Amino acid sequence: MHDFFNFMAYKAIIAGASGLIGSNLLTMLLQHPDYDEVLLLNRRQLPVQHKKLIQAIINFDELDKYSDLIKGHAVFCCLGTTQKQTPDRKTYRQIDHDYPVKLAQFAAQNGVKQYHLVSAIGANTLAANFYLKTKGDAEKDIRAADVESLHIYQPSFLEGKRSKPRLGEKIATAVFTVLNPLLLGGFKKYRSIKAESVAAAMLNQSLTNNKGVFVYTTDKIKQLA
């Protein structure tokens, strides 16, 4: 799949490595032989140590100060929050829109070849739902940054072990266990998906030489994982 790159070693940058997808991606990148350096952009130190790993503790509200760190083969943006965690809409938009867009702009300025964004199914600038509109706005503005290779992942409901289990998600997981087999044809993109599958797809696509903008819904992500 990636013979063209076998002679190269890469640096990855992850924003949002403490989350469900980001933590799985971090483990995979540290284990993969094609990556020899993984830089985390964190608000706080993560309890992970590895010879490939570098952790930069930053203030995302002052990303301009850290623009020189955004250099490497690929940026993986797994940033995101929930309305429960961040009820203030201004702060919510900063996390789900402003930070990812700025990262993409710095990536483009610094010659980073690839930008991988975790978005959401239904993301749309015209959506009435604040969450989906914010994701849609982020996708639109990141496209405008003009990174050579932009990969946008739009998963449906995510399955995986969280550090703090949520009752609502346990219920949703049970519902999707019944619902998934019934979602056929064009509705397959609404099936739930394991966070590790999204992470695996991101890693695999980072080892391709595809140029342009690519959008993957759940059904496609599962094929790429």
C-alpha positions in Angstrom: 0.0 0.0 0.0 2.8 2.4 0.8 5.9 1.0 -0.9 6.6 4.4 -2.3 7.3 5.7 1.2 9.2 2.7 2.6 12.5 4.6 2.5 11.2 7.5 4.5 10.6 8.2 8.2 7.9 10.6 9.2 6.9 13.0 11.9 3.3 13.2 13.0 1.6 16.0 15.0 -1.5 15.1 17.0 -3.9 17.6 18.6 -6.4 16.0 20.8 -4.5 12.8 21.8 -6.3 12.4 25.1 -9.7 11.8 23.3 -11.2 8.5 22.2 -9.9 8.6 18.6 -6.7 10.5 19.4 -5.5 8.1 22.1 -6.0 5.1 19.8 -4.2 7.0 17.0 -1.3 7.8 19.3 -0.8 4.1 20.2 -0.8 3.1 16.5 1.6 5.8 15.4 4.1 5.0 18.2 4.0 1.4 17.1 4.3 2.0 13.4 7.8 1.7 11.8 7.2 4.5 9.2 6.9 7.1 11.9 10.0 8.0 13.9 8.6 11.0 15.8 5.2 11.9 17.2 4.6 15.3 18.6 1.6 15.9 20.9 0.1 19.4 21.3 -1.5 19.2 24.7 -3.0 21.4 27.4 -1.5 19.0 30.0 1.0 16.2 30.1 -0.3 12.8 29.2 0.9 9.7 31.2 2.6 8.2 28.2 6.3 7.7 27.6 8.0 6.4 24.4 11.3 7.1 22.6 9.4 8.5 19.6 7.2 10.8 21.7 7.5 14.5 22.4 4.8 16.4 24.3 4.4 20.1 23.9 2.3 21.7 26.6 0.6 24.7 25.0 -2.2 27.2 25.4 -4.5 26.7 22.3 -5.7 30.2 22.8 -2.2 31.4 21.8 -1.5 29.0 19.0 0.4 31.7 17.0 3.2 31.3 19.6 3.7 27.7 18.7 3.3 27.9 14.9 6.9 26.8 14.4 6.1 23.4 16.0 3.6 22.6 13.2 6.2 21.0 10.9 6.2 17.4 9.7 4.6 14.9 7.4 1.0 15.0 8.8 -1.2 16.8 11.3 -3.9 14.8 12.9 -6.6 17.0 14.4 -8.8 15.0 16.9 -9.9 18.1 18.8 -13.5 18.2 19.9 -15.8 18.7 22.9 -19.4 18.1 23.9 -22.2 20.5 24.8 -22.2 19.0 28.3 -18.5 19.5 28.8 -18.6 23.0 27.2 -22.0 24.6 27.5 -20.7 28.1 26.5 -21.1 28.3 22.7 -18.2 30.7 22.2 -15.8 28.3 23.9 -17.3 25.3 22.1 -16.7 27.0 18.7 -13.1 27.8 19.7 -12.4 24.1 20.3 -14.3 22.6 17.4 -13.6 25.4 14.8 -11.0 28.0 15.7 -8.2 25.7 16.9 -8.5 23.1 14.0 -8.6 25.9 11.4 -5.5 27.7 12.8 -3.7 24.4 12.9 -4.5 23.8 9.3 -3.3 27.3 8.3 0.0 26.8 10.1 0.4 23.4 8.5 -0.1 24.9 5.1 2.3 27.8 5.8 5.0 25.3 7.0 4.7 22.9 4.1 3.0 20.0 6.0 1.8 17.7 3.3 -1.2 16.2 5.0 -4.0 17.3 7.4 -6.4 14.8 8.8 -9.5 16.1 10.5 -12.0 14.3 12.7 -15.4 15.9 11.9 -18.8 14.3 12.2 -21.6 12.8 10.0 -24.0 15.5 8.9 -21.5 18.4 9.2 -22.9 21.2 7.1 -22.5 25.0 7.1 -26.2 25.3 6.6 -27.2 22.9 9.4 -29.7 24.2 12.0 -28.0 22.2 14.7 -25.2 24.3 16.3 -22.8 21.3 16.6 -23.2 20.2 13.0 -22.9 23.8 11.7 -19.7 24.3 13.7 -18.2 21.2 12.2 -19.4 22.2 8.7 -17.8 25.7 9.2 -14.6 24.1 10.3 -14.4 21.8 7.3 -15.1 24.8 4.9 -12.4 27.0 6.5 -9.9 24.2 6.6 -10.4 23.5 2.9 -9.5 27.2 2.4 -6.2 26.7 4.1 -5.2 24.7 1.0 -3.1 21.9 2.5 -1.8 19.6 -0.3 -3.7 16.6 1.1 -6.8 17.1 3.2 -8.6 14.0 4.7 -11.9 14.6 6.5 -13.4 11.8 8.6 -17.1 12.0 9.3 -17.9 9.1 11.7 -21.3 8.5 13.2 -21.7 7.4 16.9 -18.3 6.4 18.3 -17.8 3.2 20.3 -14.9 2.8 22.7 -13.7 2.8 26.2 -13.6 6.3 27.7 -11.7 7.3 30.8 -15.1 8.6 32.2 -17.9 6.3 31.1 -21.1 8.1 30.2 -24.5 6.6 30.8 -26.0 8.0 27.7 -23.3 6.5 25.6 -23.8 3.1 27.2 -27.5 3.3 26.2 -26.6 4.5 22.7 -24.2 1.6 22.2 -26.9 -0.9 23.1 -29.3 0.8 20.7 -26.8 0.7 17.8 -26.1 -2.9 18.5 -29.7 -3.6 17.4 -29.9 -0.8 14.9 -26.7 -1.3 12.9 -27.8 -4.4 10.9 -31.0 -2.5 9.9 -29.1 0.4 8.4 -28.5 -0.8 4.8 -27.5 0.8 1.5 -27.1 4.6 1.8 -27.9 4.4 5.5 -24.7 2.4 6.3 -22.9 5.7 6.9 -25.1 6.2 10.0 -23.9 2.9 11.7 -21.8 3.2 14.8 -18.1 2.7 14.5 -15.2 1.8 16.8 -12.9 4.7 17.6 -9.9 2.5 16.8 -11.3 1.9 13.3 -11.3 5.7 12.7 -7.7 5.9 14.0 -6.6 3.0 11.8 -8.1 4.6 8.7 -6.3 7.9 9.5 -3.0 6.1 9.9 -3.5 4.1 6.7 -4.4 7.2 4.7 -1.4 9.1 6.0 0.8 6.5 4.3 -0.7 7.2 0.8 0.4 9.8 -1.7 -3.1 11.0 -2.5 -3.4 14.8 -3.2 -6.6 16.7 -2.9 -9.6 16.7 -0.5 -11.1 13.5 0.6 -14.2 13.0 2.8 -15.0 9.7 4.4 -18.2 8.7 6.2 -18.5 5.7 8.5 -19.0 3.1 5.8 -15.9 4.3 3.9 -13.8 4.6 7.1 -14.5 1.0 7.9 -13.2 0.0 4.5 -10.0 2.0 5.0 -9.3 0.8 8.6 
